[in-house]
């Protein structure tokens, strides 16, 4: 609980309706953002989230082999969160965060499905392009610098690919739920340090699984493909299809719909107010 700087007394924790109000303001700003601005921010987010994949490959490369699977998963989970922290605190546009955010104004009848489709489509394509570029950078610079070996890439991709579609879908649902939950909880954070801890705690679970995240996982799979580990376009497409569907279901159902329903049914009177002036124009 944060303290009031003037009185020194603790500030009350945000209620669920206040969190929803914050998220609606953020989501409406993003929906109204020009396509070019969304694309640039989405491309940047694709690059930034890929830093987590780079760090995981570096950890595998430098470790020379972990003493146990538990230690390996713990280390990889902690370094993978760096990319998510950069994306969320840096306020760039990541598709798996927009799944939950973008749905809220539609549920609240403040935005249309067409506007949601535009937001998701632009951000998703831009994210993927950022991941492709970063994976190419890893493939070109990683082995010569001895920071990211083909074997490390194969280990990362091998944890994601050789699974049936329904298992990838379920894993993607968990990852989408966790990403939406991280975005929701950050809105309740009172300071940057608290927000970073929340992101670290929630998204670390994705890396610990590892659960299937459409963007971080794309960089991992593409890195293995570019480094000649026998990954095919069919495998990439299979991974991307079911992971994206899973992430979308997880963020929409387990975060957006449930938390919106919780806020509306919380017993507090009145509608969720969003001041039009707070939306502004970028």
N, C-alpha and C positions, 0 to 999 in steps of 0.2 A: 504494500500500500504506500503510495507516494505521499509526501508531506507538502502542505501549502507553504510557499516560501515566505509569505508575509506574516502568517500567524504561527507557523511551526506545527500546526495541527495536521493530522493525516487527512488526505483527501479521500472521499468515499470511492469505493470500487464502482466502476461503470456498470449500470444495469444492462440487461440483454437488449432492451429497446434502444438504449443509447448506443450500444455497439452497432445494432442494425442501422441506426440513423447515420452513423459515421460511414458504414460500408456503402449505404445507398448514395451518399454524397460522392464518395470516391468512384463508385461504379458509373454514376451518371456523368461525371467529368470525363471518364474514359470513353464512354459511348459517344459523347459529343466531340471527342478529340478528332482532328483531321486525320484522314487516312495516312498521309505522309508521316505525321508525327507518331501514329501508332506503329507504322512499319519500322521506323528508325529505332523506336524504343523496344520493339519486339526483336529486331535483329540484335540489338545490344544485349537483351536478356538471354538470347540463345548463346551468344558468346560467353556471357558471364556465368550462366549456370554450368557451362562446359568446363569451367575452371575446376569444379568438383571432380569431373572425370579425369582431368589431368593430374590432380593431386592423388587420386586413387591409384592411377598408373604409376606415379612416382613412388608411392608408398610400397607397392608391390615390387617395383624395380630395386629400390634401395634396401629393402628388408632382407633380401637373399633367402626368403622363406620364413614364414611365421611358425612359431612353436606349436600353435594350435589354431583350429578354425575359429574359435571364439575370439582370440586376440586379433586375428586377421579381420574378422567382421567388425570388431570394435574400432580398430584403427581406420578402416575404410569408411565406416559410418561417420566418424568424426571429421575426416577431411572432406567428405562429400558435401557436408553442410555448408562449407565455405561459399560455394557457388550460390546456394539458396539465400544465404545471408546477404551477399552482394546484390542479388537481384531484388529482394524484397526491401531492404533498407535503402537501396539506390533508386527504388521506385521505377524500375523499368518494367516492361510489360511481358509477363510470362503466361502462356496459355493455361497452364494448370492452376494458376492463381485466378485467372479470369473466368474459369468455369463457374466457380462459386459466386464471384463478384458480379459477373455479367447476368446471371440468372436472377439475382435479387430484384433489380428494377422491373424485369419482365413479370415476375410474380406479383410485385406491388403495383403493376399496371402503370408504370412510369416510362416504360420503353417497350418497343415492339420486338417480335421475333426476328424481323428483318434487320433491325439495329443490332440485335444480339449476334445474328449470323455474320454480319459485317465485322463486328468486333472480334469474334472468335476466328474467322477466316483470315483476316489480315495478320493478327498476332501469331496464329499457328504457323502460317507460311513463313513469316519473318523469323520466328523462333527456329524453325527447321533450317533455314538458310544460315543462320548464325551457327548452328551446330555443325553443319557441313563444313563451313569455313574453318571452325576451330579444330574439327577432326582432321582436316587436311593439314593444318598447322602442326598438330601433334605428329602426324605421319611423316612430315618432312623434317621437323626439327628434333623430335623425340629420340630416335635411335642415334643420330650423330652426337647429340649432347649427352647420351647415355642416361637419360632421365625417364624414358618411357620405351620399354622394349616391346617387341611383337608378342613375346610370351605374356607380358602383363596385360596387353590388350586382349589376348585370347582368354585369359582368366576372367576378365571383366565381362566380355561378351558371352562366355560359356555359362555364366551364372544366369543369363537372361534368355537365351535362345532355345536350348533343347527341352522345351516344355510344351505340352498340348495347349491348344487355343483357350480352352476353358480355364486352365490354371493361370495363363497369362492375363486373362480377363479378370479373374478374381484378385490377382496380385495388383493389377492396375487399379481396380476399385479401391483397394486399401491405400495405395499411393495417392490417388486423387482425393480420397477422404482426408488423409493426413495433410496434403497441401492446402486444401480448403480450410481445414482446422487451423493450420498455422496462420493463414491470412486473416481468419476471423479473430484469432487470439491477439495478433499484432495490433488490431484496431483497439483492443482494450488496454494495450500497454501504455504506461505513463511516461516512459523515457526510452532512449535508444538502447541502453544497456539491458533493460528488461525485455525489450523487443528481440534483441539478439539472442538472449537466453531462450526465449520462447521458440524462436525459429530453430535454434541449435537442437533443442530438446525434441521438437516434433519431427523436423525433417531428418534428423539423425536416424530415426526409425526406418525411413525409406532406404537409407544406405545399409543399415544393419541387416535388413531382410535377406538379400536386397529385394525390395518390391519394385515393380515395373513403373518407371516414370518416363513418359513419352519423350521428353527432351534430354534429360541427363542420360537416359538409356540409349537414345539415338547417337549421341556423341561416342559412347562406349562401343556400340556396335559398328559405327562407321570407322572408328579408329582401327578396329580389328580388320575390317574389310580393306581399308587403305594400306594396312601393313601386311597384307597378303596372308591372312589367316583362314582363307577359304570360305568367308562369309558371302553368301549369294544375295542378289537383289530380292529374290523370293523370301529368303529368311528375314531380311530387313523389313519388307512389306508386311509379312505375317506378324512380326513383332510390333510394328508401328500401328497396324490396324487394331489389334485387340488391346494393346496398351492404351491407345487413344480413347477407344470406347470405354474401357475400364476407368480411366482417369475422369472422363466426363460423367459417367454414372456416379462415381464416388463423390466428386465435388458437388454435383447437383443434388443427389438424393440425401446423402449422409451429412451434408453441411448446409447447403442453401435452403432446401425445403424444410429440414428439421429445425434449423435455427430460426428461420423465418416464422415457422409455426409456433415455436417456443416463445418468440418475442411477441407475436400477435396475441397469443393466449396466456400471456404472463399475468393478466389481471389488471395491468395499469390502464387507466382510461385514455381515450383519445387515439387518433391515428398517429402514425409515424410521420413527424414533420420534417420536411427538408426545405430549408431556406433557399429559394432560387438564386439569391445573391451569392450564396456560398459556392455555387457551381462555377461562376466566373467564366472567363474565356482565356485560353492559352494562346 
